[in-house]
Amino acid sequence: MKINAYKIFILFFLLCIVLGAQAQKRDKSYLNYIEKYKYLAIKQMEKHKIPASITLAQALLESGAGLSSLANSSNNHFGIKCHADWKGERIYRRDDNPKDCFRRYETIEDSYEDHSLFLSKHSRYSVLFSYNITDYEAWARGLQKCGYATDKAYANKLIKYIEDYKLYIYDSKSISSEKNKRKTFSGGERKMRLTYITHGLLYVIAETNDSFDKIAYDMGFKVKNLLKYNEAPEDFPLRKGDIVYLEKKKKKANAPYYEYVVKIGDSMHRISQRYGIRLKNLYKMNKKDSDYIPTEGDVLRLR
């Protein structure tokens, strides 16, 4: 009985750690913000062709999920400064300088609309609109490279928000679509796919408009197994050229891959996929928790 009680205590303790980590990863205030403003972001996407995931991620980051003093005092949810062409109301706050000028809006909707216009009307951001509307990684990298923010981890922060909170699902939504309804794959004729080996692991390469459902169907796998092997949640979007493993990834990278220097637009998941390493092991090797956001120039251990 003592042994059983001890086992129960250990299991309970571990469960608390796991639940605590999950709660930390998905903040309730962020979830509430997303639920409240997701359709506003989708509306902007339909009107201005900016991914809803990018709009929401920027709003979460710049406004602290609507809780920042700038958001509360001026409805400015994107941290947009006045600039020479701004004719509206202003508010002054310490930022890069003691008294920087920020735009002030009558409503939050006005802030979302002005954010879309800010990106679509300024030539410095024109390259963004050449990217696919579902390629949130390209948009995140582009925003940093175009100078939206000076933070060297800006793109990676946006990508982490998008992936942690599954904001990518809104890039294929519409205002009139049924709420959060998952598009299921109906089957059909199986397609022959080429298989490859990298880092000693069997994999296939995702094609245009591919999905885990399609790959699982073609390869005779269960979808849940493919998602497990690739450590991806349901509905995770695949890009053309993505690696999809057909077996469990390794605990560490093969030699000679000892270290990796983080680039703009990297996420821990993408790095783990690139080198065939289990995500939890990548965090553990580098003594990082799930809140860690890789910053350009960081050096990560791979083995």
C-alpha positions in Angstrom: 0.0 0.0 0.0 2.9 2.4 0.8 4.4 1.8 -2.6 1.1 2.4 -4.4 0.5 5.6 -2.4 4.0 6.8 -3.3 3.4 6.0 -7.0 0.1 7.9 -6.9 1.9 10.9 -5.3 4.6 10.9 -7.9 2.1 10.7 -10.7 0.1 13.5 -9.2 3.2 15.6 -8.8 4.2 15.1 -12.5 0.7 15.8 -13.6 0.8 19.2 -11.8 4.1 20.0 -13.5 2.6 19.2 -17.0 -0.6 21.1 -16.4 1.4 24.0 -15.0 3.6 24.1 -18.1 0.5 23.9 -20.4 -1.2 26.7 -18.5 1.9 28.9 -18.8 2.1 28.2 -22.5 -1.5 29.2 -23.2 -2.2 32.3 -21.2 -6.0 32.8 -20.4 -5.8 36.5 -21.2 -4.4 35.7 -24.6 -7.0 33.1 -25.3 -9.7 35.6 -24.3 -8.2 38.3 -26.6 -8.1 35.9 -29.5 -11.7 34.8 -29.0 -12.8 38.5 -28.8 -10.9 39.8 -31.8 -10.4 36.9 -34.2 -13.2 37.9 -36.5 -11.9 41.4 -36.6 -8.6 40.0 -37.8 -10.3 37.8 -40.4 -12.3 40.8 -41.6 -9.0 42.7 -42.2 -7.6 39.7 -44.0 -10.5 39.6 -46.4 -10.3 43.3 -47.0 -6.5 43.9 -47.1 -5.0 40.4 -47.7 -3.0 40.3 -44.5 -3.0 37.0 -42.8 -5.3 37.0 -39.8 -2.7 35.0 -37.8 -0.1 37.8 -38.3 -2.6 40.5 -37.3 -3.6 38.6 -34.2 0.0 37.7 -33.3 1.2 41.4 -33.7 -1.8 42.6 -31.6 -1.0 40.1 -28.8 2.7 41.0 -28.8 2.4 44.8 -29.2 -0.6 45.3 -26.8 0.1 42.5 -24.3 -3.3 41.0 -25.3 -4.9 44.4 -24.9 -3.7 45.0 -21.4 -0.8 47.5 -22.1 -1.2 51.1 -21.0 -1.0 52.2 -24.6 -3.8 49.9 -25.6 -6.0 51.1 -22.7 -5.3 54.8 -23.0 -5.4 55.1 -26.8 -6.8 51.9 -28.3 -3.5 51.4 -30.1 -3.1 47.7 -30.3 -0.1 47.6 -32.7 2.3 50.1 -31.2 2.2 52.3 -34.3 4.0 55.6 -33.9 2.8 58.9 -35.3 5.2 59.4 -38.3 5.0 62.4 -40.5 1.8 61.4 -42.4 -0.3 61.0 -39.2 -3.1 63.6 -38.9 -5.1 62.1 -36.1 -5.0 62.3 -32.3 -1.7 61.6 -30.5 -0.4 60.3 -27.2 3.1 60.5 -25.8 4.8 57.6 -24.1 8.4 56.6 -23.3 9.7 54.0 -25.8 13.0 54.5 -27.7 12.9 58.1 -26.5 11.5 59.7 -23.3 8.5 61.1 -25.2 7.7 59.2 -28.3 4.5 60.0 -30.2 2.0 57.2 -30.7 -1.3 57.2 -32.7 -4.5 57.4 -30.7 -7.8 55.9 -32.0 -11.4 56.3 -31.2 -12.0 52.5 -31.3 -10.0 49.3 -31.3 -11.6 48.6 -34.8 -9.9 51.8 -36.0 -6.6 50.5 -34.7 -7.0 47.3 -36.7 -7.9 49.1 -39.8 -5.0 51.6 -39.5 -2.6 48.7 -39.0 -3.8 47.2 -42.3 -3.4 50.5 -44.1 0.0 51.1 -42.5 1.3 47.9 -44.0 -0.5 48.1 -47.4 0.1 51.8 -48.1 3.8 52.0 -47.2 6.2 50.9 -49.9 8.7 49.5 -47.4 6.2 46.6 -46.7 5.2 46.0 -50.3 7.2 42.8 -50.5 5.0 41.2 -47.8 2.1 41.1 -50.2 4.0 38.8 -52.6 3.9 36.1 -50.0 1.2 33.5 -49.8 -1.5 34.5 -47.3 -1.1 31.2 -45.4 2.7 31.5 -45.2 2.8 33.2 -41.8 6.6 32.4 -41.4 7.4 34.4 -44.5 5.2 37.3 -43.3 6.8 37.2 -39.8 10.4 37.3 -41.3 9.4 40.0 -43.7 8.0 42.3 -41.0 11.3 42.1 -39.1 13.4 42.6 -42.2 11.3 45.5 -43.3 11.9 47.2 -39.9 8.5 47.0 -38.2 10.4 46.5 -35.0 14.1 46.5 -33.8 13.7 43.4 -31.7 16.0 40.7 -33.1 13.5 38.1 -31.9 10.4 39.8 -33.4 9.7 37.3 -36.1 10.3 34.4 -33.9 8.0 35.8 -31.2 5.2 36.1 -33.8 5.7 32.6 -35.0 5.7 31.2 -31.5 2.4 33.0 -30.7 0.9 31.7 -34.0 1.9 28.1 -33.3 1.3 28.1 -29.5 -2.2 29.5 -30.0 -2.9 27.8 -33.4 -3.6 31.2 -35.0 -2.9 29.7 -38.4 -6.3 28.2 -38.5 -7.8 31.7 -39.1 -5.8 32.2 -42.3 -8.2 29.8 -44.1 -11.3 31.1 -42.4 -13.9 33.6 -43.5 -16.4 35.7 -41.7 -19.3 33.5 -43.0 -17.6 30.2 -42.4 -18.8 27.9 -39.7 -16.9 28.6 -36.4 -13.7 26.6 -36.0 -15.0 23.8 -38.1 -12.1 21.5 -39.2 -11.8 20.6 -42.8 -11.6 16.9 -43.1 -10.0 14.9 -45.9 -12.5 12.7 -47.7 -10.1 10.2 -49.2 -10.1 9.0 -52.8 -7.4 7.5 -55.0 -4.2 6.9 -53.1 -1.2 8.8 -54.5 2.3 7.3 -54.8 4.8 9.3 -52.8 8.6 9.2 -52.9 10.3 8.4 -49.6 13.7 9.7 -48.5 16.1 9.3 -45.6 17.7 12.1 -43.6 19.5 11.8 -40.3 18.7 8.1 -40.5 14.9 8.8 -40.5 12.4 7.9 -43.2 10.4 10.9 -44.5 8.3 12.3 -47.3 8.2 15.9 -48.6 5.0 17.9 -48.4 3.5 19.2 -51.6 1.4 22.3 -52.4 -1.9 22.3 -50.3 -0.8 19.1 -48.5 -1.9 17.9 -45.1 -1.1 15.2 -42.6 -4.5 13.7 -43.4 -3.5 13.3 -47.1 -0.1 12.0 -46.4 -1.4 9.5 -43.8 -4.0 8.3 -46.3 -1.5 7.9 -49.1 1.1 6.1 -47.0 -1.3 3.9 -45.1 -0.6 5.5 -41.7 -2.9 6.6 -38.9 -3.1 10.4 -38.8 -2.5 10.5 -35.1 0.8 8.6 -35.5 2.1 11.1 -38.1 1.1 14.0 -35.9 3.0 12.3 -33.0 6.1 11.6 -35.0 6.2 15.2 -36.2 5.1 16.6 -32.9 2.4 18.7 -34.6 -1.1 19.5 -33.3 -4.2 18.7 -35.4 -4.7 21.3 -38.2 -1.0 22.2 -38.3 -0.4 23.7 -41.7 2.2 22.1 -44.0 4.2 24.2 -46.5 5.5 22.9 -49.8 8.9 21.3 -49.1 8.3 20.5 -45.4 9.7 17.3 -44.1 7.1 14.9 -42.7 8.7 12.0 -40.7 7.3 8.5 -40.9 8.9 7.4 -37.7 9.8 8.8 -34.3 12.5 11.4 -34.3 15.8 11.0 -32.4 17.0 12.2 -29.0 19.9 14.1 -30.6 21.2 15.1 -34.0 23.6 12.9 -35.9 27.3 14.0 -36.2 28.5 16.4 -37.5 25.6 18.5 -36.5 26.6 19.8 -33.1 25.3 23.3 -33.0 22.8 25.6 -34.8 22.8 29.4 -35.1 19.3 30.7 -34.9 18.1 32.7 -37.9 15.2 35.1 -38.4 11.9 33.2 -38.5 13.2 30.1 -36.7 11.0 28.2 -34.1 12.1 25.4 -31.9 9.7 23.1 -33.7 11.1 23.9 -37.2 14.7 23.4 -35.9 13.7 20.0 -34.4 12.2 19.0 -37.7 15.2 20.2 -39.7 17.6 17.9 -37.7 15.2 15.1 -36.8 15.4 15.8 -33.0 12.5 15.3 -30.6 11.3 18.7 -29.5 11.5 18.0 -25.7 15.1 16.8 -26.1 16.0 20.0 -28.0 14.6 22.1 -25.1 16.3 19.8 -22.5 19.8 19.9 -24.2 19.7 23.7 -24.2 18.2 24.0 -20.7 15.2 26.0 -22.0 11.6 25.8 -21.0 8.5 26.0 -23.3 8.5 29.8 -23.0 11.9 30.2 -24.6 11.8 32.1 -27.9 14.9 31.6 -30.1 16.6 34.9 -31.0 18.6 35.5 -34.1 22.2 34.7 -33.3 21.5 32.3 -30.4 23.6 29.1 -30.5 21.7 25.9 -29.8 23.1 22.5 -29.0 21.9 19.7 -31.3 23.6 16.8 -29.6 
